[in-house]
């Protein structure tokens, strides 16, 4: 099992920055894939940025060059630095973790944190 707790959301003006944090209840070194998704009203949940297969990262095209995912293994925390925010970045941001074994795959979600980009 993995509990995930997000923080850092809020209201920011276009062009501004926010840093989201996701604290895990276990060592993130043991988590196969971990990162961030988002869901805006009326839209499907979409990948934003994740760590996969160790240090490899995957970003959505819409956030490349603006968002950066990072982690602190000692604190079991993954971060999402969001710069040059746009109104279309407004969404609930959710932390995701996937544990894989030879015969299983378990997926966990945080409760989400609201990010609103508006003037």
C-alpha positions as CSV (number, residue, x, y, z in Angstrom):
1,X,0.0,0.0,0.0
2,X,1.0,3.6,-0.6
3,X,-0.6,6.7,0.8
4,X,0.0,9.9,-1.2
5,X,-0.6,13.4,0.1
6,X,-0.4,16.4,-2.2
7,X,0.1,20.0,-1.3
8,X,1.1,23.3,-2.9
9,X,-1.9,24.1,-5.1
10,X,-3.6,27.4,-5.2
11,X,-4.6,30.5,-7.2
12,X,-2.0,32.0,-9.4
13,X,-2.0,34.6,-12.2
14,X,-1.1,33.7,-15.8
15,X,2.7,33.6,-16.1
16,X,3.2,32.7,-12.5
17,X,4.7,29.7,-10.8
18,X,3.6,27.0,-8.3
19,X,5.4,24.0,-6.8
20,X,3.4,20.9,-5.9
21,X,4.6,18.3,-3.5
22,X,3.5,14.6,-3.2
23,X,4.6,12.9,0.0
24,X,4.5,9.1,-0.1
25,X,4.1,6.8,2.9
26,X,6.9,4.5,1.8
27,X,10.3,4.7,0.1
28,X,9.8,6.1,-3.3
29,X,12.8,4.1,-4.5
30,X,10.5,1.1,-4.3
31,X,7.8,2.7,-6.5
32,X,8.1,1.8,-10.2
33,X,6.2,4.8,-11.6
34,X,5.4,7.9,-9.7
35,X,4.2,11.3,-10.8
36,X,1.5,13.7,-11.7
37,X,-1.8,13.7,-13.6
38,X,-4.4,16.4,-13.8
39,X,-8.2,16.6,-14.5
40,X,-10.1,19.7,-15.5
41,X,-13.9,19.8,-15.3
42,X,-15.4,17.9,-18.2
43,X,-12.1,16.6,-19.3
44,X,-10.4,13.2,-19.0
45,X,-7.6,12.7,-16.6
46,X,-4.3,13.3,-18.3
47,X,-0.7,12.6,-17.6
48,X,1.4,15.6,-16.8
49,X,4.8,14.3,-15.8
50,X,6.0,11.0,-14.3
51,X,9.2,9.2,-13.2
52,X,9.3,5.7,-14.7
53,X,11.9,3.0,-14.7
54,X,14.2,4.8,-12.3
55,X,15.2,8.2,-13.3
56,X,13.5,8.3,-16.7
57,X,10.8,11.0,-17.1
58,X,7.8,11.5,-19.3
59,X,6.1,14.8,-19.9
60,X,2.9,15.8,-21.6
61,X,3.7,17.9,-24.7
62,X,1.6,20.7,-23.4
63,X,3.9,21.2,-20.4
64,X,7.4,20.5,-21.8
65,X,9.7,23.4,-21.1
66,X,7.5,24.8,-18.4
67,X,7.1,22.1,-15.8
68,X,9.8,20.1,-14.1
69,X,9.3,16.9,-12.1
70,X,11.9,16.2,-9.4
71,X,12.2,14.1,-6.2
72,X,13.8,13.9,-2.8
73,X,14.3,10.2,-2.0
74,X,15.3,11.0,1.6
75,X,11.9,12.7,2.1
76,X,9.9,10.2,0.0
77,X,8.6,13.2,-1.9
78,X,8.0,14.0,-5.6
79,X,7.7,17.6,-6.7
80,X,6.2,19.4,-9.7
81,X,7.6,22.8,-10.4
82,X,5.2,24.7,-12.7
83,X,6.4,27.8,-14.4
84,X,4.8,30.1,-17.0
85,X,1.4,28.9,-16.0
86,X,-1.5,29.3,-18.4
87,X,-5.3,29.4,-17.8
88,X,-5.5,26.0,-19.5
89,X,-3.3,24.5,-16.8
90,X,-6.2,25.0,-14.4
91,X,-7.2,21.5,-13.0
92,X,-7.1,19.2,-10.0
93,X,-3.6,17.8,-9.9
94,X,-3.3,14.3,-8.6
95,X,-0.3,12.3,-7.5
96,X,-0.1,8.7,-8.8
97,X,2.1,5.8,-7.9
98,X,2.3,2.3,-9.4
99,X,3.8,-0.8,-7.9
100,X,4.6,-3.7,-10.2
101,X,5.6,-7.2,-9.4
102,X,5.9,-10.3,-11.5
103,X,2.2,-11.1,-11.1
104,X,0.6,-7.8,-10.0
105,X,0.2,-4.1,-10.7
106,X,-1.2,-1.8,-8.0
107,X,-2.1,1.8,-8.6
108,X,-2.6,4.5,-6.0
109,X,-3.9,8.0,-6.1
110,X,-3.7,11.0,-3.8
111,X,-6.7,13.2,-3.0
112,X,-5.7,15.9,-5.4
113,X,-4.8,19.6,-5.1
114,X,-6.5,22.4,-7.0
115,X,-4.5,24.6,-9.3
116,X,-6.3,27.7,-10.7
117,X,-4.6,30.0,-13.1
118,X,-6.6,33.2,-13.5
119,X,-6.2,36.9,-13.5
